[in-house]
Structure formats: C-alpha cells, structure tokens
Amino acid sequence: MQRLERLQDVIKALNENGHNITSVNQMMVAIGMSRQAASSYATGKRGIGTDTVHKLAEHYGVNPSFVLYGHTPVLRLPQQFSEPAAAYQLSSPQYPYDQVLYKELQERINDLHRFITRLEKNLDDKEKIIKLLEEADR
C-alpha cells in the first residue's frame, strides 16, 4: 500500500513538471499496461513490482528508489545519468538507471559502515571508562 501512496506522490511531481496525469490508472496505461492490469494497480489489488518500476523510470523519469523504498528525490535528476555505467560495475546494467540505484545503495552502505565504526569506538570508550571507574572504586 505504501508503494501505491508513493505513486500518488509521483503523479504530483510529474504534474508539477508539465505532465497532465489524473490517476494511477492513466499512468499505468501510458507505460503499456492493459486497462485491467492498470486498474489492479490503481486499486491496490496488485503490488507494484520492479518491472513496473523500470517502465515508470524509462517512460517518465521516475526515481525507482523512491517508488520501491521511499528514498527521495521522486524524479531522477539529470546529473544522475552523466556518469558511465561501467564505473559502478553493475551485475545487470540492462536499465539505464541501475547505476543510480547502485550508487545510492553503495552510499547508504558506506554511511552505515561509518556509523557502525563510530558506535564501536564509543562502545570501546565507554567500556574503558567503566573499567577505570570500577578500578577507582576498589
């Protein structure tokens, strides 16, 4: 259901950028879905999968990371395509925005590594302080 809500945000962003989309159903039909399948997406009966996200990204320039995970921005930024795909060593570079997803994920992983390192250092510092305090009490 979150992805369906995100599609409403996508429609809003697209309309702010000159599109005239009135519904999820209309957007899905525009990317080549049958009206019945589009209706299933629009009502939330059918989940939004990666193939649909790929089509939205190719057709409208939607940031797949936003639809799948809620990461901003809603729409891809032009500079996200200026770097060559080879720089990211993608396992499946069949879609032009895979390098964007890979880069975002790699940045998040690096941030987590830095955060974990800081936590470990703080934990070590706290353990040393506790040990010193215990020794001082004796």
C-alpha positions, 0 to 999 in steps of 0.5 A: 500500500505504501508503494501505491501512496508513493505513486500518488506522490509521483503523479504530483511531481510529474504534474508539477513538471508539465505532465497532465496525469489524473490517476494511477490508472492513466499512468499505468496505461501510458507505460503499456499496461492493459486497462485491467492490469492498470486498474489492479494497480490503481486499486491496490489489488496488485503490488507494484513490482520492479518491472513496473518500476523500470517502465515508470523510470524509462517512460517518465523519469521516475526515481525507482528508489523512491517508488520501491523504498521511499528514498527521495528525490521522486524524479531522477535528476539529470546529473544522475545519468552523466556518469558511465555505467561501467564505473559502478560495475553493475551485475545487470546494467540492462536499465539505464538507471541501475547505476543510480540505484547502485550508487545510492545503495553503495552510499547508504552502505558506506554511511552505515559502515561509518556509523557502525565504526563510530558506535564501536569506538564509543562502545570501546570508550565507554567500556574503558571508562567503566573499567577505570571507574570500577578500578577507582572504586576498589 
